[in-house]
């Protein structure tokens, strides 16, 4: 789609008494913004979303006080491509097209506009954008060079570890090098400690902080105090997990650890909110909670990610902050916010104009009292540009879209693949891609998908319908 940045006005983002137009001519107060995001946290895995297996009181409170985008997706359900788009607002085929592809250094990230606006910017945790090969024995010791850390003033993280109890980090805090070292305790807890230090240190200046943790990504093991809350035999599986015994047994076993990891992440979100409250920053800070993609966990017989099913692409996306509370907002939105929209929306929350390089939409007006968007996108563009070939995942490229009215269409090259009406079939058990009575929907959505391909300068051979 063409660049759709919403025009922002100071009185949308700040109470009138805080704008430069107020009687004492004081400058507008900058809002802090914090990202808290995990890896492979699917959108349904929240107690506020109705999952009976998990308790997420801090995320639930965030959703109750903030704005919950219930159709949010990450349009390329794979770590590296999605993370590249999160940071740059650029679609994967023009940024990070596949797994272990490096982030181009000539693309500005969300950090630079914040830096230019006088913010302290900090990134803590998993990066996975330096192109390091996972087959390398030295992956855990891979050092991301300073010029490849996205322009953040503070960067303390790692390329990719896949070992939450044996996690190493390195980087810099301002001009000071942070030596490569093993985190002193479980990854999510230790990285949250580092994030809290950033809040303590920079509480008297505007800041943008990104906390990126590996959990609930596999391996699905959490500290014992969280693991003891879940038993595989007690896990209730959704109806789209096949009755095949080996699939159900693996799903229940892994989900027990998965939910333990989510509850630990929820606990650490609570620690961040408490620290903001301790410093009197609650009414100065937006928190955006999301994930880079989801996890199949046996649904449709698949595990991990890389499919266009909801379990892979649908993610939590909640924005809570100073203007959300006590204003009687409609707390849920049906807009299909996508990975490219996160950076411009984040900048918009702070009243900063996104750079022209960002192709996504600034949804921040929808997080404000009375805010609205003129002609928001009617759908989100879905892609698998370069498949990983990891088993069990789809090993062919695909393109698709999810619409605000809850239709999903996906195609392989020259061939329809999926067509679902999620309104009547939320678990995607009736594929209408070859149903004669659904042909008008297939044609309509195939044409809309072609428009996405054209508007984003992508290349893909859709079916000739």
N, C-alpha and C positions, 0 to 999 in steps of 0.2 A: 504493500500500500504506500501511497505517497506520505511524506512526513506530515503528521497530524498533530503537532504540538498545540496544545490548547493555550490561548492567550491567558496569562495570569494577571491578576490585579492584587495589589497589596492588601486590600480590605477583604479579599477572599482568604488570605493566608494568615492574617494577623487581626486581632481585635482592633477596632478603629482607634482606640486609645494608644495603640502601639505603632501606628503608621506615621510616616513623616508628615502627613497632612494634619496630624492632631494639633491641638492648640499650642502645645509647648515645642512643636517641631522636633521631637525626639526621633531618631532614626528607627526604622522597623527592626524589631527584634528577630534575630535569626533563630530558626528552629533546628535543633539537633535531629539527626536521623540515625537509627540503628537498624541494620539488617541482622536478623538471627535466622540462619537457615541450615538445615541438615541435608543429608544425601539419601535419596530413595525413600523419602517420607511421602507416601501416597495420600491424596486428599481426603480419603474416607477414614483414615486411621486417626481419628480424633473422637473423644467422647461427645463433643458438641455436634459432630457429624453423625452420631448415632451408632458408632462402633461399640458393641457391648464388651469388647475384650480389653479396652484401654481406658485409663483415667487421666485426663489432661486438664486439670483445673485452671492452670495458669494460662494455657492457650484458650480455653473456653472463656475465661474472663476477658482476655484480649479481644476475642470475637464479640463478646457481649458489649464491650465498651467502644469498640472500633467499628470498622467496615470490613465485612467478610466478602471477598469476591469468590462466590461459590462455583463459578465456571472457569476458574483460573487453570491454565495449562502451562506446561513447558514443552514447546512445540517440537523439540528434538530431544527425546527422552534418553539422554546420554550425557555423562558428566562434562567432558571437555567442550563439545559444541554448545551445550546450554550455558555453561559458565562464561564462555566467550561472549555470548549474546547478552547475558545478564549485565556484564561489565561495560559493554560498548553500545548496546542498543542496536546492533547490526545483526542481520540474519545469518545463520550458520554458513550458508553457501558463500557468503562474502566475508566471513570472519574465521571461524574455526569449523571446518567442514566435517571433521571426523575425530575419532578417538586418537589421543596422543599427537594431535596437530598443535603447534604452538600458536599462541595469541599474537597476531601481527603487531609489531611495535609502532607502526605508523597510525594506528587507530587510537583516538583518545578514549579513555575510560571515564567512568563516572567520577573518578577521583579528581581529574584535572579541573572541571568547573567548580567543584567544591574548594579546591586549593586556591583558585583564582578569586573566589568569593571570601577568602580569609578564614576558611575552616581548617581545623586539624583533621586529617584523614588517616584512618587506620584500618588495616586489614589483618585479621587474626584467623589462622587456621588453614584448611585445605585450599590449595590453589588449583592444581591440575591443569595448568595452562602453559607449561614450559616445553611441552613436546617430549618429555622424558619417556623412554620406552619401558613398559612394565616388565618386559622379559629380562631387563637388565638386573643383575644381582646387586647393583649399586643404587637401585631406585630409592631406597629409604635414606640413602646418604646423598642424594642429588641436591645440589645447591642451586636455587633459582638466582641468577645474577641480579644485582640491584637494578639494572636498567630494564629488567623484564618483570618488574613487580607492580606494574600498572600505575605508577606515578603516586602511590600512597606515601605519605610522609612517614608513617609507621607501617612496617610490614613484618609480621612475625608469623611464619607458617611453614608449609612443606608442600612439595609437589604432589605426592600421593603416598600414603602409607599402608592402608588396609590392615591396620593393626592397632586397635584402639587402646590396648594395654601396653603397647610397645611403640609409642608414637614419638617421633623426633621432630624438632622444629628449629628454625634458624631465621635470620633476617636482619632487620635494623629497626631501631626506634629513634627516629630523627637521624642524626649523623652517627649514632652509636651502633656498632655491629653487635648482633646477637649471635653468639657462637652456636654451632650445631650441637644440640643437646637433647637428651631424652626427657620428655615431660614427666614431672614427678608423680603424676597419678593419672587415673583414667582420663582419656582424651577430652571428652566433653567438659568434665569438671575443670581440668587444667587450663583448657583454652578459655573457658568462662572466667577463670581467675585472671588471665591476662587481659580479657576485655574489661573486667571490673577495674583493673589498674589503669587502663586508658581513661575510663570515666572519672576515676579519682584525680588523675593527673590533669585532665583537660576540661574539668567541670566549669571553669571560669571563662571558657572561650567556646565558640560554636564548633561542633565536631560532627563528622560522619564516621561511623564505626561499622564495619562489616565483620560479623562473627560467623565463620564457616566451619562446621564440624562434620566429621565423617559419619557418625551414627545418624539414623538407624541403618546405614549401609552394612552389608555383611562384612565380616563375620558377625552373626547375630548373638553376641554375648555381651552382657552388661555386668557391672559390679553385683556381687551376691545379694546385696540388700534390695536390688531391683529385680534380679532374676527370680528371687523366691516368691514374687507376687504372681507368677504365671506358670501354669502347667500345660504342656502340650495337649493332654487329653481334654482339657477344659476349653481349648480354643474353639470358638464357633466360626466356621468357615462360611463365606458367602455362597450363594447358590450357583455361581458360575465356576466353582472348583469341581472338576470331574470326580466321579465316584471311584476312579482308579486308585487302589489302596496306596501304591507307592507315592503318588502325587499328594494325596491327602495327608499321609504320614509326614512327608517332607514339609508340607505347608504348615502343619500344626507345630512341628518341632522348631522350624525357623521362626514362625510368628511369635512363639513364646518369648524368644530373645528379642525379636523386633519390637514388640510392645514394651518390653523392659527398657530398651534403649530410648524409645519415645518418651516414656515416663521420666527417665533421667534427664532428657533434653527439656521437658516441660518444667522440671524442678529448677534447672539452671536458668530458664527464662524467668522464673519467679525470683531468682537471685538478682538478675539484672534489674527487674522492676523495683525490687526493694532498695537496691543501691541508688537508683534514680530518685526514689522517694526520700532516702536519707539525705541526699544532697539538694533536695528541693527542686529537682529537675523534671519532675513528672509532667508539669504543664509547659515544658520547653522542648519536649522530646517526642518524636514519632518513633514507633517501633514497627518494623515490617517483618512479619514472620512468614516464611515460605520454605520451599524445597526446590532442589534443582530438577527433580523428576520423581516418579513413583517407583513401585516395585510390584511385580505380578503376584508373587507368593502363591502360585498354583492356579490362579484364575485362568481359565481357558487352557489349562495344561502348561502354561508358561511360568518361568521363574526369572527374577531380576527385571530387566527393562527392555528397551529397544522395540517394543510393539506399539501400535497405535491405540491399543485398548486403554480404557479409562484408568485402570490400575497403574499404567506406566506414565501417562501424560498428565493426569489430573493431580493437582497439588494443593496444599493449603496456601492461602494467600490472604493475610489479614493485616490491615493497617489501623493502628491505634495511636492516639496522641492527643495533643492539647485541644484541638477543636472538635474532637470526636465525642468527648464525654458530656453527658447531660444536655445535649442539644436536640434530642428527639430525632436523630438521624434515622433513615432507613438503614438498618445495619447490614443488610445483604444486598449484593449487586449481582446481576446476571451477566455482566460484561465478561467477555472471554479474554481477560488479561493474559498476555503471553510473555515469554522471556525477554523479547526486545523492548517491552513496555516498562520493565522494572527500573532501569536507569533513568529514563525521562520522568517517570512518576516520582521517583525518589528526589530528583532535582526540583521538580515542581512543588513538592511538599515544603521545600526550603525557600521557595520563591525564586529559584535560579532557572534561567532559560536554558533548556537542553541544547547542545551543539547541533548544527545541521546534519552532522554525520549520523545521528541517531534516527533510525527509521521507525522506531516505535511510537506509541501514543502516550502522552502524559495524562494519566487517569487521576491525578491528584485533585482536580476539582470535585470528583465524586466522593472524596474523603472530607469535604468541607460542608458546613451548614449551608444549604441552599445551592450548593455547587452543581453544575451540570456541564455536559459536553455537547457541542454541536456536531452532529453526524459522526458518532463514535463508530468504530469498525463493527460490522455485523457478524464477524467471525474471527477465529484465530487460524493462522497458517501453520500446518504441521509438516514436518520434514524428517526423512532419514536420507541424508546426502551420501555419506560413505558408511556402509554397514561395517560392523566390527567382525562379524562372523563368529562371535562367541556363542557357544551352545548354552542353553537353548534360546536362540534369538532369531529374528527374521534376517536373512542374509541377502536380501535384495533391497535396492533403494525404493522408497515410496514417498508420496506426497498426499496431503489430506487437509481437511478443515473441520473445525467444530463451530457451529453457529450458535448465536445467542438463543435461538428458539430450539436448541438441543437436538439438532441433527448432526450426524457425523458421517463424512464420506472420505474414503481413502482409496488410492489407486496405486497399483504397480505400473511399470511402464507398459502402456498399451492395454491395460487390463484392470477393470474394477476389482477392488479387493474387499472393501467393507462399506456397508451402508446401514446405519442404525438410527432409529428414532428413540433417543434416550428418554423421552417423555413417557413412553409406554414400555420401554425395554431398558431400564437403567443398568442392568448387568450384561447387556450386549449378547443376548443369547439367540436372537433371531436376526441373522445377517440377510438384509434385503438386497444385496448388491446385484443379484441375478433374478430377482422376483419381477415378473412382468407387471404386476400392479403398481410396483414402486418405480417404474421406468421414468415417469415425469420428475420425481424427486432426484433420481440419479442424473438425469440430463441437467436439471437446474443446478445441482451442486457441482457437477463436472464443469459446467460453464463458469461457475463462481471460482472454482479452484484454478481454472485457466487464467482468470483475471488476477488471482494472487501471484501466480507464476510470472505473468507479464509485469505486474506492478513492482515486483521485487527483483526483476532482472535475473530470475532463475531460469534454468533450462530443464525440462522434463517432458517426456512424450506421454500425454494423457490418452485415454481411450478415445476413439473416434465414435461419438454417440450421435 
